[in-house]
């Protein structure tokens, strides 16, 4: 893994360059070619247009909230020497962003230049807070626990012989929407943990499998232990059809073959770990999926007769989309079934093949989504994230290129993921003299005594480690942190418990 060495490097900026927003003549040419193929002026019969409209409305609202930060701060900067500056600044911020600015930063503007880096970070953190509040209060993606969509999907999973769906996408922000948008799965019905290169921790995943099976034995949740169902582990790697050599996965050197192989190796190692550690036929099902971050189409890898993932035997949702664009609903559904049946060498679709059918149909809507709202291929083919999310949680983030994830318990453990994120934002933000906003999150169980206090300590511990590891950036005001916790047992938003931007209390003498 090319970037793993950065974890121990004293100067992480000397490592391989992570993909940035790069637009060359060749890239534009390739994009036009893809769009020429896609922009046929006709939508697929299986596309859910109502969902597409709602999803686009949500995406636009949230991203606009973040993208208005810079223009708003520029407007505020122009009036910083006005007699009523604080009043004017607060009015502008409230009108444009819907948030209040910190007085202790604004009231220094008369004696020194306004700290725009601090204000930028503050606005980013407050926009995330608004996002979290809206997500948990209003369920804008209609996929919350207990929702109709979640209940129906969980029933469907059991019908497929799956009692838990565990998906690991790459931590790249271009995959943050892979659950709610690309696959159209209710977010509460899936366990999601992102890792750089989609290289999940096998031991931790085995522990989560044990907890799942224990709950089945003790509480019959989600079903009885004797039922013939399995834990499905999915890895989602990614590649770029527009610029495959530069805009693929940085953790795998933009080599999609390596990304697929390493994802397959992780999955097989996880299965082996379960089978070697437990008796009575304990095992898991596996699925490897490639995501084209330019078109949001999927490449689904099928398994051989011996249960091993075949890296060459794949189903392309984009190819299915094109081949069935002129079909009736009935004929399109029948053709998809036949394609999966032929590829899997099975007469009828059941189990995981039935689940794959669902993914294909769902993804057709997303292909049309990208076609209609993004002209067939995203303009931001590289990284364009707004903040880094560090820790455990972020159930509320389901938008492409909004957040780079670094799921970790300790900075030392998650250093490779975090270093990649900081490297990406060095190109996105620091190069423009803007700070890197880092939101630290630790979810906890409110039913467990002392869990909240431990989550707060975890936040502070990780925050301290970040301030040490990236001291140079912190000292320049080019990296700011926001500490948040959330009770996963209750449906409420994340709670801010502190920021690097908080007013410093002066020591009494």
N, C-alpha and C positions, 0 to 999 in steps of 0.2 A: 504494500500500500504506500504510494509515493509520499504522502503527507504525514505519515505516522512519525517520521523523524523530527518533525517540527515540535513535537511535544516537549522534547528535551533541549531544543535549540535555545541558546541565549538570545539570539536575534532572529525571531521567527520570520521577519520580513525577507530573509535571505532564501526562503524556501521557494518551491515552484509557485508560479502565479496562479491563483484561483481565477476562474472565468469571470470576467466583468462584462459590463455592457459594451459590446464591441460591434460596430457596424461598418463593414467594409463593402466595397462594390460587389464582391462575390457573394457576400451574405445577402445583400439586397436582391441580387439576381436570383439566388436560390429561393428566397422568400416569394418573389414574383412568380416563379415557376410553380411553387406549391399553391399559391393563391389562384393561379390560372386554372389549375386542376380543380380546386375546391369551389371557387366562386361560380357555380353553375346556376345560381338564382333559384335553386330548388332545395327544399328541406326534405329530410328523410321522413318517411311515413311513421316511423317508430319514435320520432323525437317528441319529447314532452315540452311543448312551447310555454305552457304556463309556468312550469318549474324554471325554465331558462330565463324568463322575464323576471321572476322573483329573485333568482340568484344573481342576475346582473345588477338589479337595483341594490341589493345588499352590498355586492362587491364595490360598486361605484360610490355608494355613500361612505363606506369605511375608508377606502383609499383616498377619496377626496378630502376627508378629514385630516389625513396625514399630509397629503400633497399641498394643502393650503397653509401649512406651517411656515414655509420659507417666504412666500409672498406676504403673509401677514406680518412676519418679523421685519421684512424690508420696509413695510409701511410704517411700522412702529419706530424703526431706526431713524426715519426721516423727521420725526417729531420729538426726539429725545431731549432736545433743549428747550422745548416749549414750557411755558410757565405752569400749565396744567398737565404736564406730561403723564403722570401716573393715571390720572382720571381718563385722559385720552387713550392711553395704551390699553387700559382695562376695557374701555368701550370697544376698541378695535378688535381685541382678542375675543371678547364675548360675542360680538357680531359675526366674526369670521370663523372662529373655532369653537365657540360655545364653552370656553373655559376661562377661569381667572388666572392671572399671572402672579408670581410670588412678589409680594411687596418688598421684601428684604433685598431683592435683586434690583427692582425698579428704582427704589429710592436712593440708589448710589449713582444714578446717571448724571447728577449735577456735578459730582466731584471726579468721576472717571468715566471712560467710555463704557457704554452699556455692554454687559456680558452677554453677547448674543449666543455664544455657545451654550451657556447655562440655560438661557431661555428656550433654545431649540430642544435641548434634552427634556426640559420641564414639559414643553408642549407635547413631545412624543410620549412621555409617560402618562400625561393626562388624557391623551387620545386613546391610549391603550386602556386606561381606566374606564372611559366612556364605552369603548368596545366591549369590555368585560361586563359592565353593568347591563348594557342592551342585550347581550347574548344570553345571560342567565335569567333576566327578567322577562324578556319577550320571545325567546326561542325563535329568532328570525329565520333559522334554517330548518325549523319544524322537525328536528330530529332529537329532541330532548328525551330523557328517560321517562317512560310512561306515555309518550306521545303515540298517536295512532301509527305513524310511520315506523317507529321503533318496534312497537309490538308486532306489527305485520312482518317486518324484516326478521325479527328474532324467531318467529314461527317458521318462516321460510328457511332459515338456517338449520333449524332442527329437522325440517323435512329433507334437507340435503345431507343429514347425518353429521352436522356440525354443532357442537354445543358452545363453542367460544371461538370468536374470530380475532386473531392477534396479528396486526399489520405493522411492519417496520418499514417506513419509507426513509429515503435519504433525508438528512437534516437540511438539505438545500431548500431554500425558501420557495423554489419553483415547484415543490411537491407538497407544500403545506395544505393545498386544497384537494389533495388526491382522494380523500375520503368523501367529503360532502359534495364535491363538484365532479371530479373525474369518474369516480366509481358510483356516485349517487347513493351512498350508504349512510343511514342515520348515524350521526357521530356517536351517540350514546350506545350503539349496538356493537361497537368495535373497540378493542384495546389498541391504542396507538402509542408507539414510542419511536421517535426518530433518532437516527444515528448517522454520522458521516459515512457515506458510502453504503448505507443500509446495513452496516456490519454490527449487528446487535450482540449483546453480551449473552453467551450461551448459558452460563450458570444462573444469571438473573432470570432468564426466560424459563429455565427448568423450574426454578423456585415459583414462578408465577403459574406454571402448569400444575405444580403440586398443590398450590392454594386453590386453583380451580377445581381439581379433582376432589380435594378434601371437602370443598363446599358442596359438591354433588353428593358425596357420601353422607355428610352430616345434615344438609338442609334441602337436598333434592333441587338445587338451584345451579344452572338453569333447567336441569332435568335429572332424573334418577340415575344413579351410578351404573345400574345394570343395563341401561339403554345403550344400543349400539350406535354411539356417536363418538366423534373425535374432536380434539382441539386442532384447529386449523391455523398454522403459522404461515404468514405471507411476507415475502420480501419484495419491495418495490424499488428497483434501481431506475436510473434514468439515462436518457441519451438525447441528442439534438439532431433533427433531420436537416436543419438549416445550416448549422456549422458544427458538424460532428467531431472535428478535431480540436475544437477550442471550447465549446459550450456544453460538453458532456459533464460527467461527474468529476470534480476536481480530485476527489479522494482516489480515483482510479485512473488519473491522467487522461481524462476524456476518452477512455477506451471502453466502449460499451460491451465488448466481448469479455474483457477482464471483469467489468462490473457484474455482468450476468454470472460468470463463473464463480466469482467470490461470493455472490449472493447464494448461489446453489450450494457451495461448499458449507456455508454457515447453516443453511437449512438442514442439510444432510447430517452435519455434526450435531445439531440440536436433536434430531430424531434418534441418532445413535446414542446420545447421552441419556435420553429418556428410556430407550429400550435396554441399555446396559445397566441402568440404575434401579429399574423396577421390574417386577415379575408380572406374571399373569397376562401376558400379551399387551402390556402397556406400549402405546405408540401414539404418533401424531400424524396428521396429514400436512402436506407441504404444497406451497404454490409460489412460483416465481413469476413476477410481472415486470415488464419494462415499460416505462412511461416516456413518451416523446414530449419533452417540455415545450416544444414549439406549437404542436397541434393538439396536445392532450389526448392523443390516441394511444392505445395500449398494444403491447406485444405480450401475449400470454403464453408461457411455456407449459407444455404438457409433459406428463410423466410416461416413462416406459412401463412395460408389463411388470418389471421388478420393483416399481415404485420410485425409481430414480428419475430425477428431472432431466429431460432431454433438451439440451440447449439449442438444438437445431429444429426441433418440432414445435412450431409456434403458430398461434392464431393472431392475425393482425386485424384489429377492429377497424382500421382505416380502409383496408382492402375489402372487408365485409361491407362497410358503409358504401364504398364505390360500386361494388358489384350488385347491391340490392337497392340502390337509390330509386330505381324506377319500378320496384315491385309493389304489389299490394301488401297490406299489413299481414295477411295470412301467409302469403308467399314468402315474405321477408323472414317471418318467424320460422317458417318451415326450412328455409335455406340455411339460416343460422344453426338450427338443430342438426341439419345434415352435415354442415361443415365441421362442427364439433364432433359429431359421431364418426365421420371419416378420419379426422385427425387423431381421435382417441381410440379408434378401432373398437368402438362399442355400438351395439345395436340401438340402445335407447339411453337417453340422458338421465342419469341419477347420481346422487352423491355430489362429488366435487364438480363433475361435468355440468350438472344442473346449476351449480353456483356460477360456473364460468359463463353459461348462457345468460344469466342475469347480468353479469358484469358487461358482457358484450352489448346487450340491449341498452343498459344504462349509459354506457360510454358513447353510444350513437348520439344521444342527446347532447353530450358534452362536445362532441366533434362539431355539431351544428351550432353550439354555443360559441365556440371559438370562431367558427365561420362567420356568424352573424355579427358578433360584437367586437371581434378582433381581426376581421378580414382573413380568416383562415389560418393565421399564424401570429402569435404574440409579437408585438413590436419589441418588448423587453425580453429578448431571447437569452440574455445573460442575467446576472444578479441585479436586483433592484429592491432588496428588502429594506424595510423601514426601521427595524430594531432587532436586536438579538434577544432571544428567550433562553434563559439558563436555569437549569434545575429540573424539577419534576412537576408536571402539570400542563398548563396552557390548553386546556380543553376548549377554550373559546376561540382559538386561532384556526381558521379554516379557509384562508385566502392565499392565493398564489402571490409570491414575492412580497409578502408582508413581514414575515418573521423568519430569521434563521434560527433553527433550534439547536441547542446543545444540552441534551438531557444528561444529567449527571448528579451524583451524590456529593462528590468532591471535585475540586478543580483539577487536582492531580490525576484523578481517574479519567476525567473528561477533557483533559488538556488538548488532545488532538482535535476533537470536535470544536472546542472553543477557539483554538489557534486559527483554524480554518475560517471561523466566523469573523474573528478580528481582522484577519488578512483580507477577507472580502470587503469589510467595512472600511479598511484603510484605503481601498480604492474608491468605494462609493462615497464616503463622508470625509475622512481625514484629508484626502487629496483636495477637498474643497474647503478646508478649515472648519468643517462641521464635526461635532463630537459623535462618538459611537454610543447610542442609547442601549443600555443593557438592563433588561427586566429580569430580576431573579425571582424564581417562584418555587415554593415548596407547598404542595398539597398535603393535607393531613386528615386523619379521621377524627371527627369530633366526639365519637363514642369511646375513643381510647384515652384514658387519663394521661394528662401531660403531653399529649400529641401536639397541641397548639404551641406550647412553650418550646418543644423540641424543633418544630418547624421554624419558629422565630430564630432560634439559635443556629439552625442550618443556614438560614438566609444570611445572618451576620457572619458566619464562618466563611461561606462562599464569597461574600462581598469583600471580606478582608483578604482572602486569597487572590481575588481578582485585582484588588488595589496593589498588591505586591507584585504579581506576575506582569501586570501592564502598567507599572509605576510611571514610566516615561509618559505614556498617554494620559494617565490620571493627573499627573502634575501639571500638564499643559491645558487641562480642562477639555481634553479630547476624548475622554471616556467617562461617562456618568452612569450610575446605577440606581435602580429603583427596586426596593425589596418588597415582595408581595407574598401573601399566604392565602390559602383557600381551603375551607372545610369541604372535602369531597362528599361528605354524607348529606349535605344540604345544598339545595339549588340556590346558590347566591354567588355574587361576583367576587373577584379577587380583592383582597384588602391590602392597601398600601401601609406598610409599617415603618417606612423610612426611605430617604433618598440621600444621595451624595450632595444634593442641592439644598438640603434642609439648612435653616439658619443656624449658624454655629453659636452656641452659648458661651459667652466669655467667662473665663475663670475669675472668681473674686479673689482679691488680694487683701 
